[in-house]
Amino acid sequence: MNRVEAIRQGLAALAPLRLEIVDESHLHAGHAGARDGGGHFRVAIVAEGFRGQPTMRRHRMVYDALGPLMKREIHALSIIAKAPDET
């Protein structure tokens, strides 16, 4: 399974209504994290569970859902996390 699919599977725990994952690793070739095997990704996710949560809590929810991927597979992650009424 590739990293984008692994991220998609991890974020399924948040029951996203909409999810976009962009692998931007190619833009960071030669960067220390990229040399060590970690990728750079951009995630835009809409989920009911984000309703009423501050930005930092939403990001923590994403990091928690990705768990072990954050240790090796993902070096950098840009997150846009919104509740359905914020889109």
C-alpha positions as CSV (number, residue, x, y, z in Angstrom):
1,M,0.0,0.0,0.0
2,N,1.3,3.5,-0.8
3,R,1.5,6.3,1.7
4,V,-1.5,8.2,0.4
5,E,-3.6,5.1,0.8
6,A,-2.2,4.5,4.3
7,I,-3.1,8.0,5.3
8,R,-6.6,7.6,3.8
9,Q,-7.1,4.4,5.9
10,G,-5.8,6.1,9.0
11,L,-8.1,9.1,8.6
12,A,-11.1,6.8,8.0
13,A,-11.3,6.7,11.8
14,L,-12.5,10.3,11.7
15,A,-15.4,9.4,9.3
16,P,-14.5,12.2,6.9
17,L,-17.3,13.6,4.7
18,R,-14.6,14.9,2.4
19,L,-11.0,14.1,2.2
20,E,-8.2,15.4,0.0
21,I,-4.6,14.1,0.3
22,V,-1.8,15.6,-1.8
23,D,1.7,14.1,-1.8
24,E,4.1,17.0,-2.1
25,S,7.2,14.9,-1.4
26,H,8.7,15.7,-4.8
27,L,8.8,19.3,-3.9
28,H,11.2,18.5,-1.0
29,A,13.8,16.3,-2.6
30,G,17.0,16.5,-0.7
31,H,15.4,17.8,2.4
32,A,16.6,16.0,5.6
33,G,13.2,14.4,6.3
34,A,12.8,13.3,2.7
35,R,16.3,11.7,2.7
36,D,15.2,9.7,5.8
37,G,12.2,8.4,3.9
38,G,9.4,10.6,5.3
39,G,7.0,12.2,2.9
40,H,5.5,15.7,2.8
41,F,1.7,15.7,2.6
42,R,-1.2,18.2,2.5
43,V,-4.5,17.0,3.9
44,A,-7.9,18.8,3.7
45,I,-10.5,17.0,5.8
46,V,-14.2,17.7,6.7
47,A,-15.6,15.7,9.5
48,E,-18.5,16.1,12.0
49,G,-16.1,15.3,14.8
50,F,-14.4,18.6,14.3
51,R,-17.6,20.6,15.2
52,G,-16.9,22.9,18.2
53,Q,-13.3,21.9,18.4
54,P,-10.4,24.4,18.3
55,T,-7.8,24.1,15.5
56,M,-5.2,22.6,17.8
57,R,-7.6,19.9,18.9
58,R,-8.5,19.1,15.3
59,H,-4.9,18.8,14.3
60,R,-4.3,16.5,17.3
61,M,-7.2,14.3,16.2
62,V,-5.6,14.0,12.8
63,Y,-2.2,13.2,14.2
64,D,-3.7,10.6,16.6
65,A,-5.6,8.9,13.7
66,L,-2.4,8.6,11.7
67,G,-0.5,7.2,14.7
68,P,2.5,5.2,13.6
69,L,2.7,6.9,10.2
70,M,3.8,10.1,11.9
71,K,6.9,8.4,13.2
72,R,8.4,7.3,9.8
73,E,6.2,7.6,6.8
74,I,5.2,11.3,7.3
75,H,7.8,13.9,7.8
76,A,5.6,17.0,7.3
77,L,1.9,17.4,7.2
78,S,-0.1,20.5,6.3
79,I,-3.7,20.2,7.7
80,I,-6.9,22.0,6.9
81,A,-9.6,20.5,9.2
82,K,-13.2,21.8,9.1
83,A,-16.6,20.9,10.4
84,P,-19.3,20.4,7.7
85,D,-20.8,23.8,8.3
86,E,-17.5,25.6,7.8
87,T,-16.9,24.6,4.2
